[in-house]
Amino acid sequence: MDRAWSSTKRGLSNLWQGLREWCGDAAYERYRLYAKRTGQNPIQSPTEFYVDQLNKKYSRPNRCC
């Protein structure tokens, strides 16, 4: 029973992490790991990171119309 629960819990955790990666919710955690690994200073706050991502997304030309 304990082994089955452990396996189920691990599977659900992997599913949850995959969903967070797919929808972009884990982007800030990935950024922090990258910034620490490369020695980037200062590391942006979550708010600064979010605003920077929005600026990057909407500063590109939109060719839809």
PDB file of N, CA, C and O in Angstrom:
ATOM      1  N   MET A   1       0.827  -1.196   0.000  1.00  0.00           N
ATOM      2  CA  MET A   1       0.000   0.000   0.000  1.00  0.00           C
ATOM      3  C   MET A   1       0.870   1.259   0.000  1.00  0.00           C
ATOM      4  O   MET A   1       0.626   2.191  -0.766  1.00  0.00           O
ATOM      5  N   ASP A   2       1.883   1.274   0.863  1.00  0.00           N
ATOM      6  CA  ASP A   2       2.750   2.446   0.976  1.00  0.00           C
ATOM      7  C   ASP A   2       3.514   2.688  -0.325  1.00  0.00           C
ATOM      8  O   ASP A   2       3.687   3.835  -0.739  1.00  0.00           O
ATOM      9  N   ARG A   3       3.968   1.619  -0.966  1.00  0.00           N
ATOM     10  CA  ARG A   3       4.717   1.744  -2.212  1.00  0.00           C
ATOM     11  C   ARG A   3       3.817   2.269  -3.331  1.00  0.00           C
ATOM     12  O   ARG A   3       4.242   3.096  -4.137  1.00  0.00           O
ATOM     13  N   ALA A   4       2.575   1.788  -3.377  1.00  0.00           N
ATOM     14  CA  ALA A   4       1.636   2.254  -4.395  1.00  0.00           C
ATOM     15  C   ALA A   4       1.330   3.736  -4.212  1.00  0.00           C
ATOM     16  O   ALA A   4       1.265   4.483  -5.189  1.00  0.00           O
ATOM     17  N   TRP A   5       1.144   4.164  -2.963  1.00  0.00           N
ATOM     18  CA  TRP A   5       0.868   5.576  -2.687  1.00  0.00           C
ATOM     19  C   TRP A   5       2.059   6.442  -3.081  1.00  0.00           C
ATOM     20  O   TRP A   5       1.883   7.518  -3.652  1.00  0.00           O
ATOM     21  N   SER A   6       3.255   5.983  -2.780  1.00  0.00           N
ATOM     22  CA  SER A   6       4.467   6.724  -3.120  1.00  0.00           C
ATOM     23  C   SER A   6       4.589   6.892  -4.641  1.00  0.00           C
ATOM     24  O   SER A   6       4.934   7.967  -5.131  1.00  0.00           O
ATOM     25  N   SER A   7       4.302   5.820  -5.371  1.00  0.00           N
ATOM     26  CA  SER A   7       4.379   5.875  -6.824  1.00  0.00           C
ATOM     27  C   SER A   7       3.314   6.819  -7.395  1.00  0.00           C
ATOM     28  O   SER A   7       3.590   7.589  -8.315  1.00  0.00           O
ATOM     29  N   THR A   8       2.105   6.754  -6.847  1.00  0.00           N
ATOM     30  CA  THR A   8       1.023   7.635  -7.295  1.00  0.00           C
ATOM     31  C   THR A   8       1.357   9.087  -7.004  1.00  0.00           C
ATOM     32  O   THR A   8       1.145   9.965  -7.841  1.00  0.00           O
ATOM     33  N   LYS A   9       1.880   9.333  -5.814  1.00  0.00           N
ATOM     34  CA  LYS A   9       2.245  10.700  -5.420  1.00  0.00           C
ATOM     35  C   LYS A   9       3.332  11.264  -6.342  1.00  0.00           C
ATOM     36  O   LYS A   9       3.268  12.424  -6.751  1.00  0.00           O
ATOM     37  N   ARG A  10       4.324  10.437  -6.664  1.00  0.00           N
ATOM     38  CA  ARG A  10       5.401  10.868  -7.558  1.00  0.00           C
ATOM     39  C   ARG A  10       4.850  11.166  -8.953  1.00  0.00           C
ATOM     40  O   ARG A  10       5.240  12.152  -9.578  1.00  0.00           O
ATOM     41  N   GLY A  11       3.944  10.316  -9.440  1.00  0.00           N
ATOM     42  CA  GLY A  11       3.340  10.528 -10.752  1.00  0.00           C
ATOM     43  C   GLY A  11       2.521  11.810 -10.806  1.00  0.00           C
ATOM     44  O   GLY A  11       2.591  12.560 -11.779  1.00  0.00           O
ATOM     45  N   LEU A  12       1.740  12.057  -9.749  1.00  0.00           N
ATOM     46  CA  LEU A  12       0.952  13.292  -9.697  1.00  0.00           C
ATOM     47  C   LEU A  12       1.847  14.520  -9.610  1.00  0.00           C
ATOM     48  O   LEU A  12       1.544  15.555 -10.204  1.00  0.00           O
ATOM     49  N   SER A  13       2.942  14.409  -8.876  1.00  0.00           N
ATOM     50  CA  SER A  13       3.892  15.519  -8.767  1.00  0.00           C
ATOM     51  C   SER A  13       4.514  15.824 -10.130  1.00  0.00           C
ATOM     52  O   SER A  13       4.642  16.988 -10.508  1.00  0.00           O
ATOM     53  N   ASN A  14       4.895  14.790 -10.862  1.00  0.00           N
ATOM     54  CA  ASN A  14       5.466  14.983 -12.202  1.00  0.00           C
ATOM     55  C   ASN A  14       4.441  15.595 -13.154  1.00  0.00           C
ATOM     56  O   ASN A  14       4.773  16.465 -13.959  1.00  0.00           O
ATOM     57  N   LEU A  15       3.194  15.136 -13.057  1.00  0.00           N
ATOM     58  CA  LEU A  15       2.130  15.689 -13.885  1.00  0.00           C
ATOM     59  C   LEU A  15       1.926  17.170 -13.585  1.00  0.00           C
ATOM     60  O   LEU A  15       1.801  17.986 -14.498  1.00  0.00           O
ATOM     61  N   TRP A  16       1.892  17.509 -12.296  1.00  0.00           N
ATOM     62  CA  TRP A  16       1.707  18.901 -11.881  1.00  0.00           C
ATOM     63  C   TRP A  16       2.855  19.776 -12.377  1.00  0.00           C
ATOM     64  O   TRP A  16       2.625  20.878 -12.875  1.00  0.00           O
ATOM     65  N   GLN A  17       4.091  19.290 -12.244  1.00  0.00           N
ATOM     66  CA  GLN A  17       5.252  20.059 -12.701  1.00  0.00           C
ATOM     67  C   GLN A  17       5.208  20.254 -14.210  1.00  0.00           C
ATOM     68  O   GLN A  17       5.528  21.334 -14.706  1.00  0.00           O
ATOM     69  N   GLY A  18       4.814  19.210 -14.947  1.00  0.00           N
ATOM     70  CA  GLY A  18       4.695  19.318 -16.399  1.00  0.00           C
ATOM     71  C   GLY A  18       3.643  20.336 -16.807  1.00  0.00           C
ATOM     72  O   GLY A  18       3.839  21.097 -17.754  1.00  0.00           O
ATOM     73  N   LEU A  19       2.534  20.346 -16.093  1.00  0.00           N
ATOM     74  CA  LEU A  19       1.478  21.322 -16.369  1.00  0.00           C
ATOM     75  C   LEU A  19       1.966  22.742 -16.098  1.00  0.00           C
ATOM     76  O   LEU A  19       1.675  23.652 -16.874  1.00  0.00           O
ATOM     77  N   ARG A  20       2.700  22.941 -15.014  1.00  0.00           N
ATOM     78  CA  ARG A  20       3.247  24.263 -14.699  1.00  0.00           C
ATOM     79  C   ARG A  20       4.235  24.722 -15.766  1.00  0.00           C
ATOM     80  O   ARG A  20       4.248  25.897 -16.134  1.00  0.00           O
ATOM     81  N   GLU A  21       5.062  23.804 -16.266  1.00  0.00           N
ATOM     82  CA  GLU A  21       6.008  24.140 -17.334  1.00  0.00           C
ATOM     83  C   GLU A  21       5.262  24.496 -18.615  1.00  0.00           C
ATOM     84  O   GLU A  21       5.616  25.463 -19.289  1.00  0.00           O
ATOM     85  N   TRP A  22       4.239  23.725 -18.953  1.00  0.00           N
ATOM     86  CA  TRP A  22       3.490  23.933 -20.184  1.00  0.00           C
ATOM     87  C   TRP A  22       2.806  25.299 -20.210  1.00  0.00           C
ATOM     88  O   TRP A  22       2.807  25.972 -21.241  1.00  0.00           O
ATOM     89  N   CYS A  23       2.222  25.713 -19.081  1.00  0.00           N
ATOM     90  CA  CYS A  23       1.478  26.978 -19.084  1.00  0.00           C
ATOM     91  C   CYS A  23       2.356  28.183 -18.733  1.00  0.00           C
ATOM     92  O   CYS A  23       1.870  29.314 -18.749  1.00  0.00           O
ATOM     93  N   GLY A  24       3.627  27.969 -18.418  1.00  0.00           N
ATOM     94  CA  GLY A  24       4.534  29.080 -18.157  1.00  0.00           C
ATOM     95  C   GLY A  24       4.592  29.520 -16.706  1.00  0.00           C
ATOM     96  O   GLY A  24       5.252  30.509 -16.388  1.00  0.00           O
ATOM     97  N   ASP A  25       3.917  28.808 -15.828  1.00  0.00           N
ATOM     98  CA  ASP A  25       3.873  29.179 -14.421  1.00  0.00           C
ATOM     99  C   ASP A  25       5.228  28.996 -13.729  1.00  0.00           C
ATOM    100  O   ASP A  25       5.499  29.657 -12.727  1.00  0.00           O
ATOM    101  N   ALA A  26       6.067  28.119 -14.243  1.00  0.00           N
ATOM    102  CA  ALA A  26       7.363  27.842 -13.627  1.00  0.00           C
ATOM    103  C   ALA A  26       8.487  28.688 -14.225  1.00  0.00           C
ATOM    104  O   ALA A  26       9.659  28.440 -13.941  1.00  0.00           O
ATOM    105  N   ALA A  27       8.153  29.669 -15.037  1.00  0.00           N
ATOM    106  CA  ALA A  27       9.175  30.466 -15.722  1.00  0.00           C
ATOM    107  C   ALA A  27      10.066  31.216 -14.739  1.00  0.00           C
ATOM    108  O   ALA A  27      11.277  31.302 -14.942  1.00  0.00           O
ATOM    109  N   TYR A  28       9.476  31.758 -13.674  1.00  0.00           N
ATOM    110  CA  TYR A  28      10.288  32.522 -12.718  1.00  0.00           C
ATOM    111  C   TYR A  28      11.275  31.616 -11.984  1.00  0.00           C
ATOM    112  O   TYR A  28      12.418  32.012 -11.754  1.00  0.00           O
ATOM    113  N   GLU A  29      10.849  30.401 -11.612  1.00  0.00           N
ATOM    114  CA  GLU A  29      11.763  29.473 -10.946  1.00  0.00           C
ATOM    115  C   GLU A  29      12.925  29.096 -11.860  1.00  0.00           C
ATOM    116  O   GLU A  29      14.073  29.016 -11.423  1.00  0.00           O
ATOM    117  N   ARG A  30      12.607  28.860 -13.157  1.00  0.00           N
ATOM    118  CA  ARG A  30      13.671  28.560 -14.118  1.00  0.00           C
ATOM    119  C   ARG A  30      14.625  29.739 -14.257  1.00  0.00           C
ATOM    120  O   ARG A  30      15.839  29.549 -14.317  1.00  0.00           O
ATOM    121  N   TYR A  31      14.085  30.954 -14.308  1.00  0.00           N
ATOM    122  CA  TYR A  31      14.914  32.153 -14.406  1.00  0.00           C
ATOM    123  C   TYR A  31      15.848  32.265 -13.204  1.00  0.00           C
ATOM    124  O   TYR A  31      17.037  32.540 -13.370  1.00  0.00           O
ATOM    125  N   ARG A  32      15.317  32.053 -11.983  1.00  0.00           N
ATOM    126  CA  ARG A  32      16.146  32.160 -10.772  1.00  0.00           C
ATOM    127  C   ARG A  32      17.283  31.144 -10.785  1.00  0.00           C
ATOM    128  O   ARG A  32      18.415  31.481 -10.438  1.00  0.00           O
ATOM    129  N   LEU A  33      16.997  29.902 -11.180  1.00  0.00           N
ATOM    130  CA  LEU A  33      18.048  28.886 -11.256  1.00  0.00           C
ATOM    131  C   LEU A  33      19.115  29.286 -12.263  1.00  0.00           C
ATOM    132  O   LEU A  33      20.309  29.139 -12.000  1.00  0.00           O
ATOM    133  N   TYR A  34      18.690  29.791 -13.414  1.00  0.00           N
ATOM    134  CA  TYR A  34      19.633  30.222 -14.444  1.00  0.00           C
ATOM    135  C   TYR A  34      20.469  31.403 -13.943  1.00  0.00           C
ATOM    136  O   TYR A  34      21.685  31.424 -14.132  1.00  0.00           O
ATOM    137  N   ALA A  35      19.828  32.380 -13.310  1.00  0.00           N
ATOM    138  CA  ALA A  35      20.533  33.568 -12.833  1.00  0.00           C
ATOM    139  C   ALA A  35      21.559  33.200 -11.771  1.00  0.00           C
ATOM    140  O   ALA A  35      22.666  33.739 -11.763  1.00  0.00           O
ATOM    141  N   LYS A  36      21.202  32.291 -10.879  1.00  0.00           N
ATOM    142  CA  LYS A  36      22.159  31.861  -9.841  1.00  0.00           C
ATOM    143  C   LYS A  36      23.323  31.099 -10.464  1.00  0.00           C
ATOM    144  O   LYS A  36      24.474  31.285 -10.071  1.00  0.00           O
ATOM    145  N   ARG A  37      23.021  30.239 -11.435  1.00  0.00           N
ATOM    146  CA  ARG A  37      24.064  29.423 -12.067  1.00  0.00           C
ATOM    147  C   ARG A  37      25.038  30.287 -12.852  1.00  0.00           C
ATOM    148  O   ARG A  37      26.231  29.986 -12.887  1.00  0.00           O
ATOM    149  N   THR A  38      24.556  31.359 -13.486  1.00  0.00           N
ATOM    150  CA  THR A  38      25.427  32.209 -14.297  1.00  0.00           C
ATOM    151  C   THR A  38      26.002  33.389 -13.520  1.00  0.00           C
ATOM    152  O   THR A  38      26.818  34.142 -14.051  1.00  0.00           O
ATOM    153  N   GLY A  39      25.581  33.556 -12.263  1.00  0.00           N
ATOM    154  CA  GLY A  39      26.108  34.643 -11.449  1.00  0.00           C
ATOM    155  C   GLY A  39      25.525  35.993 -11.790  1.00  0.00           C
ATOM    156  O   GLY A  39      26.165  37.019 -11.558  1.00  0.00           O
ATOM    157  N   GLN A  40      24.338  36.015 -12.330  1.00  0.00           N
ATOM    158  CA  GLN A  40      23.682  37.265 -12.713  1.00  0.00           C
ATOM    159  C   GLN A  40      23.255  38.026 -11.460  1.00  0.00           C
ATOM    160  O   GLN A  40      22.592  37.474 -10.582  1.00  0.00           O
ATOM    161  N   ASN A  41      23.640  39.288 -11.388  1.00  0.00           N
ATOM    162  CA  ASN A  41      23.239  40.129 -10.264  1.00  0.00           C
ATOM    163  C   ASN A  41      22.739  41.445 -10.786  1.00  0.00           C
ATOM    164  O   ASN A  41      23.309  41.937 -11.760  1.00  0.00           O
ATOM    165  N   PRO A  42      21.757  42.040 -10.242  1.00  0.00           N
ATOM    166  CA  PRO A  42      20.849  41.507  -9.224  1.00  0.00           C
ATOM    167  C   PRO A  42      19.788  40.637  -9.873  1.00  0.00           C
ATOM    168  O   PRO A  42      19.479  40.804 -11.053  1.00  0.00           O
ATOM    169  N   ILE A  43      19.237  39.720  -9.115  1.00  0.00           N
ATOM    170  CA  ILE A  43      18.160  38.856  -9.589  1.00  0.00           C
ATOM    171  C   ILE A  43      16.853  39.625  -9.463  1.00  0.00           C
ATOM    172  O   ILE A  43      16.578  40.226  -8.425  1.00  0.00           O
ATOM    173  N   GLN A  44      16.054  39.607 -10.515  1.00  0.00           N
ATOM    174  CA  GLN A  44      14.796  40.348 -10.522  1.00  0.00           C
ATOM    175  C   GLN A  44      13.800  39.751  -9.531  1.00  0.00           C
ATOM    176  O   GLN A  44      13.800  38.551  -9.257  1.00  0.00           O
ATOM    177  N   SER A  45      12.958  40.627  -9.008  1.00  0.00           N
ATOM    178  CA  SER A  45      11.860  40.167  -8.166  1.00  0.00           C
ATOM    179  C   SER A  45      10.809  39.528  -9.080  1.00  0.00           C
ATOM    180  O   SER A  45      10.852  39.729 -10.294  1.00  0.00           O
ATOM    181  N   PRO A  46       9.868  38.763  -8.519  1.00  0.00           N
ATOM    182  CA  PRO A  46       8.821  38.183  -9.367  1.00  0.00           C
ATOM    183  C   PRO A  46       8.039  39.236 -10.159  1.00  0.00           C
ATOM    184  O   PRO A  46       7.686  39.008 -11.317  1.00  0.00           O
ATOM    185  N   THR A  47       7.771  40.379  -9.540  1.00  0.00           N
ATOM    186  CA  THR A  47       7.040  41.443 -10.226  1.00  0.00           C
ATOM    187  C   THR A  47       7.859  42.007 -11.383  1.00  0.00           C
ATOM    188  O   THR A  47       7.330  42.197 -12.478  1.00  0.00           O
ATOM    189  N   GLU A  48       9.133  42.275 -11.153  1.00  0.00           N
ATOM    190  CA  GLU A  48      10.003  42.790 -12.207  1.00  0.00           C
ATOM    191  C   GLU A  48      10.114  41.789 -13.362  1.00  0.00           C
ATOM    192  O   GLU A  48      10.082  42.168 -14.532  1.00  0.00           O
ATOM    193  N   PHE A  49      10.243  40.517 -13.014  1.00  0.00           N
ATOM    194  CA  PHE A  49      10.328  39.475 -14.038  1.00  0.00           C
ATOM    195  C   PHE A  49       9.061  39.438 -14.879  1.00  0.00           C
ATOM    196  O   PHE A  49       9.139  39.365 -16.106  1.00  0.00           O
ATOM    197  N   TYR A  50       7.903  39.486 -14.245  1.00  0.00           N
ATOM    198  CA  TYR A  50       6.625  39.435 -14.939  1.00  0.00           C
ATOM    199  C   TYR A  50       6.473  40.629 -15.883  1.00  0.00           C
ATOM    200  O   TYR A  50       6.067  40.462 -17.033  1.00  0.00           O
ATOM    201  N   VAL A  51       6.795  41.828 -15.402  1.00  0.00           N
ATOM    202  CA  VAL A  51       6.682  43.032 -16.235  1.00  0.00           C
ATOM    203  C   VAL A  51       7.662  42.956 -17.405  1.00  0.00           C
ATOM    204  O   VAL A  51       7.315  43.330 -18.525  1.00  0.00           O
ATOM    205  N   ASP A  52       8.875  42.476 -17.157  1.00  0.00           N
ATOM    206  CA  ASP A  52       9.863  42.330 -18.221  1.00  0.00           C
ATOM    207  C   ASP A  52       9.375  41.353 -19.285  1.00  0.00           C
ATOM    208  O   ASP A  52       9.540  41.606 -20.478  1.00  0.00           O
ATOM    209  N   GLN A  53       8.776  40.239 -18.866  1.00  0.00           N
ATOM    210  CA  GLN A  53       8.240  39.269 -19.824  1.00  0.00           C
ATOM    211  C   GLN A  53       7.101  39.863 -20.647  1.00  0.00           C
ATOM    212  O   GLN A  53       7.012  39.622 -21.850  1.00  0.00           O
ATOM    213  N   LEU A  54       6.228  40.638 -20.001  1.00  0.00           N
ATOM    214  CA  LEU A  54       5.144  41.293 -20.739  1.00  0.00           C
ATOM    215  C   LEU A  54       5.690  42.298 -21.745  1.00  0.00           C
ATOM    216  O   LEU A  54       5.209  42.372 -22.876  1.00  0.00           O
ATOM    217  N   ASN A  55       6.690  43.069 -21.337  1.00  0.00           N
ATOM    218  CA  ASN A  55       7.297  44.043 -22.255  1.00  0.00           C
ATOM    219  C   ASN A  55       7.934  43.350 -23.452  1.00  0.00           C
ATOM    220  O   ASN A  55       7.796  43.816 -24.583  1.00  0.00           O
ATOM    221  N   LYS A  56       8.628  42.244 -23.215  1.00  0.00           N
ATOM    222  CA  LYS A  56       9.234  41.504 -24.325  1.00  0.00           C
ATOM    223  C   LYS A  56       8.161  40.962 -25.264  1.00  0.00           C
ATOM    224  O   LYS A  56       8.310  41.008 -26.485  1.00  0.00           O
ATOM    225  N   LYS A  57       7.083  40.450 -24.685  1.00  0.00           N
ATOM    226  CA  LYS A  57       6.018  39.852 -25.501  1.00  0.00           C
ATOM    227  C   LYS A  57       5.325  40.880 -26.377  1.00  0.00           C
ATOM    228  O   LYS A  57       5.052  40.611 -27.547  1.00  0.00           O
ATOM    229  N   TYR A  58       5.038  42.045 -25.832  1.00  0.00           N
ATOM    230  CA  TYR A  58       4.238  43.027 -26.564  1.00  0.00           C
ATOM    231  C   TYR A  58       5.065  44.103 -27.260  1.00  0.00           C
ATOM    232  O   TYR A  58       4.489  45.000 -27.877  1.00  0.00           O
ATOM    233  N   SER A  59       6.389  44.049 -27.185  1.00  0.00           N
ATOM    234  CA  SER A  59       7.199  45.045 -27.874  1.00  0.00           C
ATOM    235  C   SER A  59       7.535  44.613 -29.300  1.00  0.00           C
ATOM    236  O   SER A  59       8.018  45.414 -30.101  1.00  0.00           O
ATOM    237  N   ARG A  60       7.277  43.343 -29.610  1.00  0.00           N
ATOM    238  CA  ARG A  60       7.538  42.850 -30.959  1.00  0.00           C
ATOM    239  C   ARG A  60       6.426  43.289 -31.905  1.00  0.00           C
ATOM    240  O   ARG A  60       5.279  43.446 -31.487  1.00  0.00           O
ATOM    241  N   PRO A  61       6.760  43.487 -33.176  1.00  0.00           N
ATOM    242  CA  PRO A  61       5.725  43.876 -34.140  1.00  0.00           C
ATOM    243  C   PRO A  61       4.660  42.781 -34.275  1.00  0.00           C
ATOM    244  O   PRO A  61       4.978  41.592 -34.274  1.00  0.00           O
ATOM    245  N   ASN A  62       3.426  43.185 -34.388  1.00  0.00           N
ATOM    246  CA  ASN A  62       2.330  42.265 -34.561  1.00  0.00           C
ATOM    247  C   ASN A  62       1.907  42.302 -36.023  1.00  0.00           C
ATOM    248  O   ASN A  62       1.477  43.343 -36.520  1.00  0.00           O
ATOM    249  N   ARG A  63       2.023  41.199 -36.697  1.00  0.00           N
ATOM    250  CA  ARG A  63       1.750  41.148 -38.139  1.00  0.00           C
ATOM    251  C   ARG A  63       0.407  40.501 -38.463  1.00  0.00           C
ATOM    252  O   ARG A  63       0.179  40.091 -39.602  1.00  0.00           O
ATOM    253  N   CYS A  64      -0.469  40.405 -37.492  1.00  0.00           N
ATOM    254  CA  CYS A  64      -1.727  39.687 -37.758  1.00  0.00           C
ATOM    255  C   CYS A  64      -2.662  40.487 -38.653  1.00  0.00           C
ATOM    256  O   CYS A  64      -3.434  39.889 -39.404  1.00  0.00           O
ATOM    257  N   CYS A  65      -2.625  41.810 -38.603  1.00  0.00           N
ATOM    258  CA  CYS A  65      -3.613  42.601 -39.367  1.00  0.00           C
ATOM    259  C   CYS A  65      -2.946  43.584 -40.303  1.00  0.00           C
ATOM    260  O   CYS A  65      -3.630  44.321 -41.013  1.00  0.00           O
TER     261      CYS A  65
END
